[in-house]
Amino acid sequence: MKNRFSSSGRAFNTLLISMALWAGMSSVVLADKAKLTFGIVPQQAASKLARQWVPIMRYLSAKTGYNIEFKTPSNIPEFETKLANGDYDFAYMNPYHYVVFGDAPGYEAIAKQKGKKIKGIIVAKKSAAIQNISELNGMQLAFPSPAAFAASILPRAFLNAEGISVSPKYVSSHDSVYRSVALGRLPAGGGIIRTFNSVGDDVSDELKVIWESRGYTPHAFAAHPRVTDEVRENIRFALIKMSETDEGKALLEVLNFKAIESAAFEDWDDVRALNIGSLIQ
C-alpha cells in the first residue's frame, strides 16, 4: 500500500496560510490567476452537473482567488481515462476511483462529504412484480459503468455472493439507469441514494428500492500531485468552510450535502479492504 502523510501533519503550515487569507478573499480579482480544472464524475447528465457545480466553482474561485473551471466528460469510462492521464488539477471521484488513482497518478484526498456513508441501491419499477433481489436471477440489469463503486460494484458483489446471476448493461450514468428502469426497458438497476433522491419526480415516482448496501466512505475531493501545497490547502479550506456561509450552505443543499470535511488517504481503507478487481470488466 502506498504510504501517505495524514492531512493534519504536512498540511499544517499551509492551512494556517489559508486561514490567514480567508478573511480577505470574498471578492478577489481573478484576472491574473491561472486556471485550475476541477473534474466531476459524470454520475448524471452534464447539463445537470453544470447547474449543480458551476456555481460552486464560482464560489470557490471568489473565496480563493483562483480561476476554477468545471469539467465533466460524457461518461464515466472517459472520466477514468482523464484521471489516469492526470488531466484534472482537482477532481470529485467515487471511492473506488480514489483507491485506484490515489496510487497512480497520485491524486491526494483533501475533503469528503461530512458525516456521510455512500450506499448502493438496486431499484425496480414500482408497478413490477419484483419485490426481492432473488427474483433478479438470470435477468439483465442496468448499471452506470463497470467501475461505478456504489451503483455497480457493490450491488454486483452482493448479487454474486448470494448466487444471483445477472447480466450487466452499462448505460453511462445513474440517471440513465433510473430512466431505463422507469420506462420498463430493463427490470432493475443500480444507483446510489443521493442521485436517486435528486432525479426528477417523474422518474423516481415510478421506482422502488428493493436492496440497499452497507455504508462506505463517500466520494473524494482530491488534488493532482502537481498542485502546490498552498493551492491544495486553500481549496480544501474553502470547501470545508462552505457550510459556514449562507451562500455556501445553499450551494451544498443543491448537492444534498450538509457540509464538507477534511479527508486523508487512510479514510478509504474500508474500500481498499474489498476484493473488487474481478468485477471491473
C-alpha positions as CSV (number, residue, x, y, z in Angstrom):
1,M,0.0,0.0,0.0
2,K,1.2,3.4,-0.8
3,N,2.3,5.4,2.2
4,R,0.8,8.9,2.7
5,F,1.1,11.5,5.4
6,S,-2.2,12.5,7.0
7,S,-3.6,15.9,6.2
8,S,-3.2,17.2,9.7
9,G,0.6,17.0,9.7
10,R,2.1,18.1,6.4
11,A,-0.7,20.5,5.7
12,F,-0.5,22.4,9.0
13,N,1.6,25.4,7.8
14,T,-0.3,25.8,4.5
15,L,-3.6,25.5,6.4
16,L,-2.5,28.4,8.5
17,I,-1.9,30.4,5.3
18,S,-5.4,29.5,4.2
19,M,-6.9,30.8,7.4
20,A,-5.0,34.0,7.2
21,L,-6.0,34.6,3.6
22,W,-9.7,33.6,4.0
23,A,-11.0,36.8,5.6
24,G,-9.9,39.0,2.7
25,M,-10.9,36.6,-0.1
26,S,-14.6,37.3,-0.5
27,S,-14.2,39.4,-3.7
28,V,-10.7,38.7,-5.0
29,V,-9.7,39.9,-8.5
30,L,-9.2,36.8,-10.6
31,A,-7.8,38.2,-13.9
32,D,-4.2,37.4,-13.3
33,K,-4.8,33.9,-11.8
34,A,-4.1,30.8,-13.8
35,K,-7.0,28.4,-14.4
36,L,-7.4,25.2,-12.3
37,T,-9.5,22.4,-13.7
38,F,-11.9,20.6,-11.4
39,G,-13.3,17.3,-12.9
40,I,-16.6,16.0,-11.7
41,V,-17.5,12.3,-12.0
42,P,-20.4,12.2,-14.6
43,Q,-23.0,10.3,-12.5
44,Q,-25.7,12.4,-14.1
45,A,-26.2,14.4,-17.3
46,A,-23.6,17.1,-18.0
47,S,-26.3,19.8,-18.1
48,K,-27.5,18.8,-14.6
49,L,-24.0,18.6,-13.2
50,A,-23.2,22.0,-14.7
51,R,-26.2,23.5,-12.9
52,Q,-25.1,22.0,-9.6
53,W,-21.3,22.5,-9.8
54,V,-20.6,25.6,-11.9
55,P,-22.0,27.9,-9.1
56,I,-19.8,26.0,-6.6
57,M,-16.7,26.6,-8.8
58,R,-17.6,30.3,-9.0
59,Y,-17.9,30.4,-5.2
60,L,-14.5,28.7,-4.7
61,S,-12.9,31.0,-7.2
62,A,-14.2,34.0,-5.4
63,K,-13.0,32.7,-2.0
64,T,-9.6,31.6,-3.1
65,G,-8.7,33.9,-5.9
66,Y,-8.1,31.1,-8.4
67,N,-10.0,30.6,-11.7
68,I,-11.5,27.2,-11.1
69,E,-13.1,25.7,-14.2
70,F,-15.8,23.0,-14.0
71,K,-15.1,19.9,-16.2
72,T,-17.0,16.7,-16.8
73,P,-16.8,14.3,-19.7
74,S,-19.8,12.5,-21.3
75,N,-19.4,9.2,-19.4
76,I,-17.6,7.5,-16.5
77,P,-15.0,5.5,-18.6
78,E,-13.9,8.8,-20.2
79,F,-13.6,10.3,-16.8
80,E,-11.4,7.4,-15.7
81,T,-9.1,7.9,-18.7
82,K,-8.8,11.6,-17.8
83,L,-7.9,10.7,-14.2
84,A,-5.3,8.2,-15.4
85,N,-3.8,10.9,-17.6
86,G,-3.8,13.4,-14.8
87,D,-5.9,15.8,-16.8
88,Y,-7.6,17.5,-13.8
89,D,-5.9,19.6,-11.2
90,F,-8.7,18.7,-8.8
91,A,-11.4,16.0,-9.1
92,Y,-14.5,14.7,-7.3
93,M,-14.3,11.0,-7.8
94,N,-16.0,7.9,-6.4
95,P,-14.3,5.8,-3.6
96,Y,-13.0,3.1,-6.0
97,H,-11.6,5.7,-8.4
98,Y,-9.8,7.3,-5.4
99,V,-8.3,3.9,-4.4
100,V,-7.0,3.4,-8.0
101,F,-6.0,6.9,-9.0
102,G,-4.7,7.8,-5.5
103,D,-1.9,5.4,-6.3
104,A,-1.3,6.5,-9.8
105,P,-1.0,9.2,-10.9
106,G,-1.3,10.0,-7.2
107,Y,-4.3,12.1,-6.6
108,E,-4.4,13.2,-2.9
109,A,-7.7,13.4,-1.0
110,I,-8.4,16.7,0.6
111,A,-12.0,16.5,1.6
112,K,-15.2,14.5,1.6
113,Q,-18.9,14.9,2.4
114,K,-19.3,15.3,6.1
115,G,-21.0,12.6,8.2
116,K,-22.0,10.6,5.2
117,K,-21.5,7.0,4.1
118,I,-22.2,6.1,0.5
119,K,-24.7,3.2,-0.1
120,G,-25.5,1.4,-3.2
121,I,-29.1,0.6,-4.1
122,I,-31.0,-1.6,-6.6
123,V,-34.2,-0.1,-7.9
124,A,-37.1,-1.8,-9.8
125,K,-40.2,-0.4,-11.5
126,K,-42.8,0.3,-8.8
127,S,-45.6,-1.4,-10.7
128,A,-43.5,-4.5,-11.4
129,A,-44.0,-7.8,-9.5
130,I,-40.3,-7.9,-8.4
131,Q,-40.1,-7.5,-4.6
132,N,-36.8,-9.2,-3.8
133,I,-33.4,-9.4,-5.3
134,S,-33.6,-13.2,-5.6
135,E,-36.1,-12.6,-8.3
136,L,-33.5,-10.9,-10.5
137,N,-31.6,-14.2,-11.2
138,G,-30.9,-14.6,-14.9
139,M,-32.0,-11.0,-15.8
140,Q,-30.2,-8.2,-17.4
141,L,-29.7,-5.2,-15.1
142,A,-28.8,-1.6,-15.8
143,F,-25.6,-0.1,-14.2
144,P,-23.8,3.2,-14.9
145,S,-20.4,1.7,-15.7
146,P,-18.1,-1.2,-14.5
147,A,-16.2,1.0,-12.0
148,A,-19.2,2.9,-10.6
149,F,-18.5,2.0,-7.0
150,A,-21.8,2.0,-5.1
151,A,-24.0,1.9,-8.1
152,S,-22.3,-1.1,-9.8
153,I,-19.5,-2.7,-7.8
154,L,-21.4,-3.0,-4.5
155,P,-24.7,-4.4,-5.9
156,R,-22.9,-6.8,-8.3
157,A,-20.6,-8.1,-5.5
158,F,-23.6,-8.7,-3.3
159,L,-25.6,-10.4,-6.0
160,N,-22.6,-12.7,-6.8
161,A,-22.2,-13.5,-3.1
162,E,-25.9,-14.5,-3.0
163,G,-25.5,-16.7,-6.0
164,I,-27.8,-14.4,-8.1
165,S,-26.5,-14.3,-11.7
166,V,-27.3,-11.1,-13.6
167,S,-26.0,-9.7,-16.9
168,P,-24.9,-6.1,-16.7
169,K,-25.9,-3.5,-19.3
170,Y,-23.9,-0.2,-18.9
171,V,-25.9,2.9,-19.7
172,S,-23.4,5.6,-18.9
173,S,-25.0,7.5,-15.9
174,H,-27.1,7.0,-12.8
175,D,-29.9,9.0,-14.3
176,S,-29.8,6.7,-17.4
177,V,-30.2,3.7,-15.1
178,Y,-33.3,5.2,-13.4
179,R,-34.9,6.2,-16.6
180,S,-34.3,2.8,-18.2
181,V,-36.0,1.0,-15.3
182,A,-38.8,3.6,-15.0
183,L,-39.6,3.1,-18.7
184,G,-39.6,-0.7,-18.4
185,R,-36.6,-1.2,-20.7
186,L,-34.8,-3.1,-18.0
187,P,-36.2,-4.8,-14.9
188,A,-33.9,-3.3,-12.3
189,G,-30.7,-1.3,-12.0
190,G,-28.0,0.0,-9.6
191,G,-27.7,3.5,-8.2
192,I,-27.0,5.4,-5.0
193,I,-29.3,7.1,-2.6
194,R,-28.1,10.7,-3.3
195,T,-28.6,10.5,-7.1
196,F,-31.9,8.7,-6.7
197,N,-33.1,11.5,-4.4
198,S,-32.1,14.1,-6.9
199,V,-33.6,12.5,-10.1
200,G,-36.8,14.1,-11.3
201,D,-40.1,13.1,-9.6
202,D,-41.4,11.9,-12.9
203,V,-38.7,9.2,-12.8
204,S,-38.4,8.4,-9.0
205,D,-42.2,8.1,-8.6
206,E,-42.0,5.1,-11.0
207,L,-39.4,3.3,-8.9
208,K,-38.9,1.4,-5.7
209,V,-35.7,0.5,-3.8
210,I,-35.5,-3.3,-3.4
211,W,-32.0,-3.5,-1.9
212,E,-29.6,-1.2,-0.1
213,S,-25.9,-1.9,0.8
214,R,-24.0,-1.1,4.0
215,G,-22.2,2.2,4.0
216,Y,-18.7,3.1,2.9
217,T,-16.5,6.2,2.8
218,P,-18.0,8.5,0.2
219,H,-16.6,10.3,-2.8
220,A,-13.2,12.1,-2.6
221,F,-12.4,15.6,-3.4
222,A,-8.8,15.1,-4.5
223,A,-5.8,17.1,-5.9
224,H,-3.3,16.1,-8.5
225,P,0.3,15.9,-7.1
226,R,1.4,18.7,-9.4
227,V,-0.8,21.1,-7.4
228,T,1.2,23.0,-4.8
229,D,0.6,22.6,-1.1
230,E,-0.6,26.2,-0.8
231,V,-3.1,25.9,-3.6
232,R,-4.3,22.5,-2.4
233,E,-4.8,23.7,1.2
234,N,-6.6,26.9,0.1
235,I,-9.1,24.8,-1.9
236,R,-9.5,22.4,1.0
237,F,-10.2,25.2,3.4
238,A,-12.7,26.9,1.1
239,L,-14.6,23.6,0.7
240,I,-14.8,22.9,4.4
241,K,-15.9,26.5,5.2
242,M,-18.8,26.4,2.7
243,S,-21.3,25.3,5.3
244,E,-20.5,28.3,7.5
245,T,-21.9,30.8,5.0
246,D,-25.5,31.2,3.8
247,E,-24.4,31.2,0.2
248,G,-22.2,28.1,0.7
249,K,-25.0,26.2,2.5
250,A,-27.4,26.9,-0.3
251,L,-24.9,25.6,-2.9
252,L,-24.3,22.4,-0.8
253,E,-28.0,21.9,-0.5
254,V,-28.3,21.5,-4.2
255,L,-25.9,18.5,-3.9
256,N,-27.9,17.1,-0.9
257,F,-24.8,17.9,1.2
258,K,-24.9,19.3,4.7
259,A,-21.2,20.0,4.9
260,I,-17.8,19.0,3.7
261,E,-14.9,17.9,6.0
262,S,-11.2,17.4,5.6
263,A,-10.1,13.9,4.5
264,A,-6.9,11.8,4.2
265,F,-5.7,8.8,2.3
266,E,-6.5,6.3,5.0
267,D,-10.1,7.3,5.2
268,W,-10.7,4.9,2.2
269,D,-9.2,1.9,3.9
270,D,-12.7,0.3,4.0
271,V,-12.8,0.4,0.2
272,R,-9.2,-0.9,-0.1
273,A,-10.2,-3.9,2.0
274,L,-12.7,-5.1,-0.6
275,N,-11.6,-7.6,-3.2
276,I,-13.4,-5.9,-6.1
277,G,-10.9,-6.2,-9.0
278,S,-12.8,-9.2,-10.5
279,L,-15.9,-7.0,-11.0
280,I,-14.2,-4.4,-13.1
281,Q,-14.8,-5.8,-16.6
